[in-house]
Amino acid sequence: MIKIVIFDFDGTIADTEQWTLDIYNELALKYGYKTYTIKEMEEMKKMHLSKLIPELGIPYSKVFLLLKEGQKILKKNINNVHTFTDDLKQILADIRKLTGTLGIISSNTKKNIRRFCKNKEIDMDFIVSSPLFTKEIKINRIIKKYHVTPDQILYIGDEVRDIDSSRKSGVKIASATWGYNDRDLLAESEPDYLIDSLSELIPILQKENRN
């Protein structure tokens, strides 16, 4: 039985794609890196983040500094970021009835996520900020904090790295096809579920909780 549903933020709940591109290009111009078009970004969705970073030509030592600077810029615009679906509040309410606990684990900042949730009137039991490649550490802490087993958690994310972290933690993963990695790349990593809308989580959870 699924007792906790954990969501990624960027690309899963929050439609930050255009903001990410605009902010990246702003920083790329500032620091002398290559800029990209939305069409080129679509091609990037076919790449795992670990392969994308070398493609961008940014030294790993600079990646996290740029990420932090970008998140500060996003903070100023967070009230203008939209959800992926207008009925998100109702979907989350339906999910809560089936499970009980909802949360977010994301590489974005707590402040950005909290402001977004407050603006959209979204209620989460926990919001956790995580490094890019080790979300499993934060997932494992949630397992311990809520005294559940890994198979009682479903994680919702839009990237292959979300699948990787879920596998390492032993939790189930539903991959969202509307985010930062494309459908084919996600499918190659064989998530437990591949969803094209958040509303598809309702029958999935109903099925999981009947077993």
Buried (B, 14 or more C-beta within 10 A) or exposed (E): BBBBBBBBBBBBBBBBBEBBBBBBBBBBEEEEBEEBEEEEBEEBBEBBBEEBBEEBEBEEEEBEEBBEBBBEBBBEEBEEBBBBBEEBBEBBEBBBEBBBBBBBBBBBBEBBBBBBBEEBEBEBBBBBBBEBEBBBBBBBBBBEEBEBEEEBBBBBBBBBBBBBBBBBBBBBBBBBBBBBBBBEBBEEBEBBBBBEEBBBBBEBBEEBEEE
